[in-house]
Every structure is written in structure tokens, then in C-alpha cells.
Amino acid sequence: MKKILLKACLTLPAFALIGCGGGSAGSNEGTAFYVDSAVSGVTVTCGSRVSLTDNTGAFTYVSGQTCTFSVGDVILRQESGIGGIAVGTTVFENNLPIAQFLQSLDVDNNPSNGITISAEVAKILKNNGITTLPSSDAQLESIVRILQNQGSSFFGAYVSKAEAQVHLDETANTLNTPTVMLAVPETPTVTVTTPENATPPVPAPVPVPVPAPVPVPVPVPAPVPVPETPTVTVTPPKDETPVVDVASGAS
């Protein structure tokens, strides 16, 4: 069968499928294969149809239904385009953080013979309240230590991003079946472009603070002295003895 080159696929928006396969299945349900090596132990929920990937990575999808891939309570991804692929298509997981997580959960730490995620691993993740993909290598290392301490049949180990990428590249080079590649989500960037000859915006004037008025003291007028009323002393005349004019005989 003709080898499908992943780089020749048409990239669609984040989390969409990149299709190199044929048309949709003839019936309502179909079988596809989830690989980063074949991945077993991943729960795939498509509408009301729930299946668990086997040692070939096979799972059942339903046409027109969104499919959710999960381990325990950890959702790996949700895909709306799975329901339109051809029966027997290989679904290649090329998201590096997800691939790193799956390879670190492999029970025998040997992804070249397939990635096996046991029911014990899924149960330990649930029991420890792990519900999201690790956001850092340190978190992934912590999860692996929990599995090593609590899992009786877990012999896996932490897988670095560089190691995970090497395995992804090796797997991609061996794909000979119709393949869809799950797109890696990208962080959107916003670029603001100023049109040519555009008038640059005039910056708003910076308000100048106005100092509060300083109160001016009102002078208090000095009291006006009131002139004193002059005191007039009237001295009554003393009693005078009448003068007798002897010469005239008048008294």
C-alpha cells in the first residue's frame, strides 16, 4: 500500500483532523486505530458508544459524533472530525505533551512494542484526583512516582519530551496505512497593523493638577477708642451777705 507522508496532509484548525485517508464508513459505526505505537487502554467515547483501545490501538467510532479520548478522568483530547474518516484509518497522536504522557504511562517503559496503559494505572489516576494532563515535566514526574509507588504491575518511567519526540518520529516513518494526524493546538497571536498613511492617534492631554487655593487670613480691625465724655462740675455760688449802701439809705 502506498505510504502516506504526514507532511503532505492539509492542516486544519487546532484539534481538527488532517486527513490523508478515504471517505466515511458505510455504516453508522466504524473501527479506527489510535497510535503513537499502538496505544491500548485508552477510553474512546463517541456519543453513547464507549470503547477501550486494544493492543492494536483499535477503537469504535460513530459517524457524525465527537469522540473523547481519555485515561481515567484525564481527557487527552476531543475530536469532532473522527466520525468522518474511513474504516481502518490510523489516527496518529502527534501532540508531543500527550505522546509524552502516554509513553510515561506505558507499563513496561518500552513504547517500541506498543504502549499499554493498564486498568490499574487508570484507577490510580482516578484515586489520586488526577483529572488533567500535566502542565510541566515536574508534574509528569510526580504522576509517574505515584504510579511507581502504588502500582503493583507498573514498571514504567518518566519519558522526556526529547525521548517522546524520537519515538514519534520513528512511528511516523513506519505508517503505511491511510492516516489522519491530530493537529497540535497553537496559541493564537494577535497582531495589530497600522495602515499606511494613517494619522497617528493624538495622545490625550495629561491633566495638570491644580493646587487647592490657600486661604487668606482676613485682618481683624483694631478697636476704635471711644472718647471720654468730659465731666462738667458746677459749683453753686456761696451765700453772700447783702451789701447795704449806707449812703443812699437803701437797703
C-alpha positions as CSV (number, residue, x, y, z in Angstrom):
1,M,0.0,0.0,0.0
2,K,1.2,3.5,-0.8
3,K,2.9,5.1,2.1
4,I,1.2,8.3,3.4
5,L,3.5,11.2,4.1
6,L,2.3,13.2,7.0
7,K,3.8,16.4,5.8
8,A,1.6,16.2,2.7
9,C,-1.6,16.4,4.8
10,L,-3.7,19.6,4.8
11,T,-3.5,21.3,8.2
12,L,-6.9,22.3,9.5
13,P,-7.7,24.4,12.6
14,A,-6.4,23.3,16.0
15,F,-7.8,20.0,17.2
16,A,-9.3,19.3,13.7
17,L,-8.2,16.2,11.7
18,I,-5.6,16.3,9.0
19,G,-6.9,13.7,6.6
20,C,-4.9,11.6,4.2
21,G,-7.5,8.7,4.1
22,G,-10.6,8.0,2.1
23,G,-14.3,8.6,2.7
24,S,-16.5,7.8,5.6
25,A,-17.6,4.3,6.6
26,G,-20.7,2.8,5.0
27,S,-22.4,2.1,8.4
28,N,-23.1,4.2,11.4
29,E,-20.1,2.7,13.3
30,G,-16.5,2.1,12.2
31,T,-13.1,1.0,13.5
32,A,-10.0,3.1,13.5
33,F,-6.6,2.8,15.2
34,Y,-5.1,5.2,17.7
35,V,-1.3,5.1,17.6
36,D,1.9,6.6,18.9
37,S,2.8,3.0,18.6
38,A,-0.4,1.2,19.1
39,V,-2.0,2.6,22.3
40,S,-4.1,0.2,24.4
41,G,-6.1,1.1,27.4
42,V,-7.4,4.5,26.2
43,T,-11.2,5.0,26.6
44,V,-12.8,6.5,23.5
45,T,-16.3,7.9,23.9
46,C,-18.2,8.7,20.7
47,G,-21.7,9.9,21.6
48,S,-23.2,7.0,23.6
49,R,-20.7,4.5,22.2
50,V,-17.8,3.7,24.6
51,S,-14.8,1.5,23.6
52,L,-11.4,0.7,25.0
53,T,-8.5,0.6,22.6
54,D,-7.0,-2.8,22.3
55,N,-3.3,-3.9,21.8
56,T,-3.6,-2.7,18.1
57,G,-5.0,0.6,19.1
58,A,-8.4,-0.3,17.6
59,F,-11.5,1.7,18.8
60,T,-15.0,2.1,17.6
61,Y,-16.3,5.5,16.4
62,V,-19.7,6.7,15.4
63,S,-20.3,8.7,12.3
64,G,-21.1,12.3,13.0
65,Q,-20.2,12.1,16.7
66,T,-17.5,13.9,18.6
67,C,-15.0,11.4,20.2
68,T,-13.3,11.9,23.5
69,F,-10.1,10.2,24.3
70,S,-9.3,9.7,28.0
71,V,-7.3,7.7,30.6
72,G,-9.1,7.5,33.9
73,D,-10.6,11.0,34.3
74,V,-7.8,12.7,32.3
75,I,-9.2,13.9,28.9
76,L,-6.5,13.6,26.3
77,R,-8.4,15.3,23.5
78,Q,-11.9,15.7,22.0
79,E,-12.2,15.4,18.2
80,S,-15.3,16.3,16.1
81,G,-13.8,15.0,12.8
82,I,-13.3,11.4,13.8
83,G,-16.8,10.4,12.6
84,G,-16.0,11.2,9.0
85,I,-12.9,9.1,8.5
86,A,-12.7,5.8,6.6
87,V,-12.9,2.4,8.3
88,G,-9.4,1.2,9.2
89,T,-7.8,4.6,9.3
90,T,-4.8,5.1,11.6
91,V,-5.2,8.1,13.9
92,F,-1.7,9.3,14.7
93,E,-1.2,11.2,18.0
94,N,1.4,13.8,17.2
95,N,0.8,16.2,20.1
96,L,4.1,16.0,21.9
97,P,2.8,16.6,25.5
98,I,0.1,13.9,25.0
99,A,2.5,11.5,23.5
100,Q,5.0,12.1,26.4
101,F,2.2,11.4,28.9
102,L,1.1,8.2,27.2
103,Q,4.7,6.9,26.9
104,S,5.3,7.7,30.5
105,L,2.2,5.6,31.5
106,D,3.4,2.6,29.4
107,V,3.5,-0.3,31.9
108,D,6.8,-1.7,30.7
109,N,8.6,1.5,29.6
110,N,9.1,0.1,26.1
111,P,6.9,2.0,23.6
112,S,8.5,0.2,20.6
113,N,6.4,-2.9,21.4
114,G,3.3,-0.8,21.9
115,I,2.0,1.5,24.6
116,T,0.0,-0.4,27.2
117,I,-2.0,1.6,29.8
118,S,-3.4,-0.8,32.3
119,A,-6.7,-0.6,34.2
120,E,-4.6,-0.3,37.3
121,V,-2.9,2.8,36.0
122,A,-6.3,4.4,35.1
123,K,-7.6,3.5,38.6
124,I,-4.6,5.0,40.4
125,L,-5.0,8.3,38.4
126,K,-8.7,8.4,39.5
127,N,-8.0,7.6,43.1
128,N,-5.4,10.4,43.3
129,G,-7.7,13.0,41.8
130,I,-5.7,13.4,38.6
131,T,-8.1,14.9,36.1
132,T,-5.9,17.0,33.7
133,L,-2.8,16.5,31.6
134,P,0.4,17.6,33.4
135,S,1.3,21.2,32.6
136,S,5.0,20.7,33.3
137,D,7.7,18.0,33.3
138,A,7.8,18.2,37.1
139,Q,4.1,17.4,37.3
140,L,4.5,14.4,35.0
141,E,7.4,13.1,37.1
142,S,5.2,13.4,40.2
143,I,2.5,11.3,38.5
144,V,5.0,8.7,37.5
145,R,6.3,8.4,41.1
146,I,2.7,7.9,42.3
147,L,2.2,5.1,39.8
148,Q,5.6,3.5,40.8
149,N,4.7,3.7,44.5
150,Q,1.1,2.5,44.2
151,G,1.1,0.2,41.1
152,S,1.9,-3.4,41.7
153,S,2.3,-4.1,37.9
154,F,3.6,-0.7,36.8
155,F,7.2,-0.7,35.6
156,G,7.1,2.5,33.6
157,A,9.3,5.5,34.0
158,Y,9.3,9.2,33.2
159,V,9.9,9.9,29.5
160,S,11.3,13.3,28.5
161,K,10.0,15.4,25.6
162,A,13.1,14.7,23.6
163,E,12.7,10.9,24.1
164,A,9.0,11.1,23.2
165,Q,9.7,13.0,20.0
166,V,12.3,10.4,18.9
167,H,9.6,7.7,19.3
168,L,7.0,9.8,17.4
169,D,9.4,10.3,14.5
170,E,10.2,6.6,14.4
171,T,6.4,5.8,14.4
172,A,5.7,8.3,11.7
173,N,8.3,6.7,9.4
174,T,6.5,3.3,9.7
175,L,3.0,4.4,8.8
176,N,1.8,2.7,5.6
177,T,-1.9,2.8,6.1
178,P,-4.3,5.7,5.4
179,T,-3.6,8.1,8.2
180,V,-5.0,11.1,9.9
181,M,-2.8,13.2,12.0
182,L,-4.3,15.0,15.0
183,A,-3.4,18.7,14.8
184,V,-1.4,20.3,17.6
185,P,-3.2,23.2,19.2
186,E,-1.4,26.5,18.8
187,T,-1.6,29.6,21.0
188,P,-3.3,32.3,18.9
189,T,-1.4,35.5,18.5
190,V,-2.9,39.0,17.8
191,T,-1.0,41.4,15.5
192,V,-2.1,45.0,15.3
193,T,-1.1,46.6,12.0
194,T,-1.3,50.3,11.4
195,P,-2.5,51.2,7.8
196,E,-0.1,53.2,5.6
197,N,-0.5,57.0,5.7
198,A,-2.7,56.6,8.7
199,T,-2.7,59.6,11.0
200,P,-1.2,58.6,14.3
201,P,-3.5,59.0,17.2
202,V,-3.1,62.2,19.2
203,P,-2.4,61.3,22.8
204,A,-4.8,62.7,25.2
205,P,-3.5,65.7,27.1
206,V,-2.2,64.9,30.5
207,P,-4.3,66.8,33.1
208,V,-2.2,69.2,35.1
209,P,-3.1,69.1,38.8
210,V,-4.5,72.5,40.0
211,P,-3.3,73.3,43.5
212,A,-6.0,74.0,46.0
213,P,-6.4,77.7,46.9
214,V,-4.6,78.7,50.1
215,P,-7.0,80.5,52.4
216,V,-6.0,84.2,53.0
217,P,-6.5,85.4,56.6
218,V,-8.9,88.3,56.9
219,P,-7.4,91.1,59.1
220,V,-9.4,92.0,62.1
221,P,-9.7,95.8,62.5
222,A,-8.3,97.2,65.8
223,P,-10.9,98.5,68.1
224,V,-11.6,102.3,67.8
225,P,-11.1,104.1,71.1
226,V,-14.2,105.9,72.3
227,P,-13.6,109.4,73.5
228,E,-14.5,110.0,77.1
229,T,-17.4,112.4,77.8
230,P,-15.9,115.5,79.6
231,T,-17.2,115.9,83.1
232,V,-18.5,119.4,84.0
233,T,-18.6,120.3,87.6
234,V,-20.9,123.1,88.6
235,T,-20.1,124.8,91.8
236,P,-23.0,126.6,93.4
237,P,-22.3,130.1,94.5
238,K,-21.7,130.6,98.1
239,D,-24.3,132.6,100.1
240,E,-23.3,136.2,100.0
241,T,-24.3,138.7,102.7
242,P,-26.2,141.5,101.1
243,V,-24.4,144.8,100.9
244,V,-26.1,147.8,102.5
245,D,-25.5,151.1,100.8
246,V,-25.4,153.3,103.9
247,A,-25.0,156.4,101.9
248,S,-28.2,156.0,99.9
249,G,-30.1,154.5,102.7
250,A,-31.2,151.9,100.6
251,S,-31.1,148.5,102.0
